[in-house]
Amino acid sequence: MVSPAIALAFIPLLLTVIIRCRFYFVLFYRAVMVRIWRDCVTGLSREERAYQYVLTHATPGDPDSILEAFDVWCSKVEFISNIGPKKGKVLDRMLMEQSPLTVLELGSHCGYSTVRIARSLPLGARLYSVEMDQRNAAIAEKIIRLAGFDDDTVELIVNPSDEVIPRLRSEYGLERLDFVFMDHWKKCYLPDLQMLEGSGLLGKGSMIVADNVLFPGAPKFLRYIRKSGLYEWKVHRATLEYSKGIRDGMAELVYQGIK
């Protein structure tokens, strides 16, 4: 049996751990515990609950209103790992500067970033958004159309990214990707980037933006871009969306081609 003196000696250490990790405890509670409880109570998925909130609090046909409703729900009701408003403004700026005509999004989830990207595109541009989960894709489709974007602006592709990328040229007629946004499984960042390189769809100046490269993190992806010599790159440091105290970052890559 542990003596009271030994137990007391561990109290400062325990308090230190709790204080240092408090933001992660809060994230775990909001992202996991609340989700499990509300899944059981409502019988709906978290994404379906988010859609219901947006449907009743946003103005149809107004992308800004859609995003604002999402931000309120994600910050005050339940946590969803969208890019969020702070990193979203960085993404907005890059899109405005690039004015891309052909955009690929890997990871639609429930459509937040899809709407954010689509509203910043120039006239005549097209966004191909890829989502492997059929239930999430169904929600994303509703959100995209609620925001006022039709099939001519946003095409939603429901399949895993590693199955879609090899078919972009043959089935979708793409010759070049001007802009790629990655926000799907972090373990897929590197193989999908290499697949895009091999596809011939990246040209000099093509931009790739990858979210959450510091948390949860994509270390293999970051190591590769450092060593490959194919990119000019930097990481925009920020905090995790809808959270405090958790450091994150978004990688910006500009393809330079094989030297």
N, C-alpha and C positions, 0 to 999 in steps of 0.2 A: 504494500500500500504506500502511495506517495505521501510524504510528510507535508504538513502545512507550509513549512519553510520553503521547501522545493517548489511547491505549487505557487507560492507568492512570488518566487523569483522569476517565474515565467510570465507573470502578469504584465510587466513593462514590455516584454517582447511581443506578447499577444496584442497589446494596445497599439504598438508601433505598426504591426502588420495590418491591423484593422484600419488605422488612419491612412497608411500609404495606399491601401487597396480599396478604400471606401468607394471610389468611383466605379470600380469594377464590380463591387458588390451591388451597387445601385443598378448598373447595367444588367447584371444577371437577373436581378429581381424584375426589372421592367421588360427585358427581352424574353425571359424564360418562364418565370413563375407566374407573372400576370397573364402571359399568353396561354399557358396550360389551364389556368383557372377559367379564363374567359372562353376558351375552346369548349370546355366541359359545360359551362353555363349556357352559352348561346347556341352551340351546335354548328357554329360557323367558323371558317378559318379566319385568321388574323387579317388576311388580305381582303376577304369578303366584308369583314367589319369596317375596314378602312374605306372600302368602296361605298358602303352604305352611308358612312359619315360624309364623304365627299359629295355624294349624290344629293344629300339633304342640306349641305352647307355651301355649296359652290354654285356659280352661275354657268349653266351650259353654254358652250361656245366661247368661254373666256378662259384661256390657259392660265393666266395669272391667278384667277380665282380658284382654279383647280389646285394649283401648287400651294397657294396659301392655306386652303382647307387641309391638304395633306400635311403641311408643316405644323399646323395647330394640332392635328390628331396625333402625329408622331411625337411631338414634344410634350403634350399634356395628357394624352389618353394611353396609347401603347407605342412601344418602340418598333420602328421598322428601319432597316438599314438602307434608306435612300441616300443619295448624295447630299441632300439637305440644302438649305439656303446659302450657307456660308461658302462651302466649296462649290455650290451651284453657281454662284456669281463669278467665280474663277472660270468655270466651264463656259458660262455665257460669254465672257470676254474673249476667250479663245475662239469660240464659234463666230463671233462678230468679226474678229480680226481675220480669220481664215476664209469666211464665206464659202464653206464647202458645198459642192453640188451633190456628191454621193457620200453618204454617211452610213457606217455600220455600227450598231449598238449590240454588244454581247451582254445579255442579261437584262431583259425588260422588267423583270419582277412584276410589280403591279402598275407600271406605266409612268411613274413619277419622272424619271430621267428622260423617258421617251418624249413626254410632253415638253419638258424643259428644253431638250434639244430641238424639237420640231418648231417651237415658237421662235427660235433664233436663226432659222435657216432662210437663205434668200429665196426669192421666187423661182420656181422651177427645180428646186433641190428635192432630193428624195432620201428618206431614212429607211434603212432595212434594220428592223429590230428583232433580235433572236432571243427566244425564251424556250427552255427545254421542258419546263413544268406546265402541263396543260391547264391545270386549275389557275395558276398564276397568269398564264397567257390569256385566259378567258376574262379575268379581271382587267388586265392591261388593255385588252381590246375595247372593253367598255369605257375605260378611262380615256383612252386615246380618242375615241369617237365622241365622247362627252365634251372633250376639249375643242372639238370642231375640226379635227384632222381626218381626211378621207384616205382611201387606199392609194391615191396618186401621190400623197405626201409621205405617208407612213405605211410600210408593208410589214406586218407582223409575221414572223416565220417561227413555227412551233416545232423545234427539233434541237438536239444538242449541237453546240457550236462546232464540234469536231466533225459533224456530219454536214453542216451547212457550208462551212468555209470552202471545202473542195468543190462545191457545186455553184459557187457564186458567179463564176464566169460562164459555165455551160448552161445552167438553168435560169439564171437571173440576168444574164447578158451584161455583167459588169466588166469594165475594162480597167478601171482604176478606182481606188478608194481614197478620197480626199481626207477623211476624218474617221477615226475609229474610237469608240468609247467602250472600255471594259469595266464591267461591274458585276461579273458573274462569279463562279467559283474561283477563288484565288489560285488554287492549284492548276487551273486551266490557263492562267495568264501566259505563262511561258510557252507551252506547246501550241497554244492558239496563235501567239505572236509569230512563232517559227513557221507555222502553217501559212500564215498570211504572207510572210516573206517568200516562202516557196511557191505561193500561188501566182506571184507576179503582179498582184493587185496594188502593191505599195509602190508609189513612184517618189522621186525626189521631192521633198516638201510635204509628203503625207504625214499627218499628225495622228499620234495614238495617245490617248489619255486613259490612264488606269487608276481607278479609285481604290482606297483602302490598302495601299501598298505597305503601310507601316503597322496598321491594326485592322483586321487580324494579321495582315502582313503577307507579302509575296517575295520572300528573300531570294529565291532562285531566279525570279523574274528580274529583280534589281541587279543581282550579280551578273546576269547575262547582258543586260543593256550596258553595264559599265565596261564589260570586256569585249563586246562584239565589234565596236567601232563603226556600227551602222547608223548610230543615232546621235543627234544633239539632244541632250535631255536634262531635266531638272525635276526636283520634287517640291511641290507646293505644300508646305507644312501647315497643318491645321489641327483642330480637335475633331474627334469622332462626331458625326452628325447626331444632333439632338442629345448630346451628352456634354458633361463637363469633366475636365481633368484627364481625359484619355487622348494621348497624342496619336495623330494619324497624318496621312499625307496622300497626295494625288500626284502621280507621275505624269509628266508631259514629255513626249518623245517626238522628235521630228526626224523622219527617215532621210538619210543622206545617200543611201544606196551603197553598193559594193565599191570600195575604193581600190 
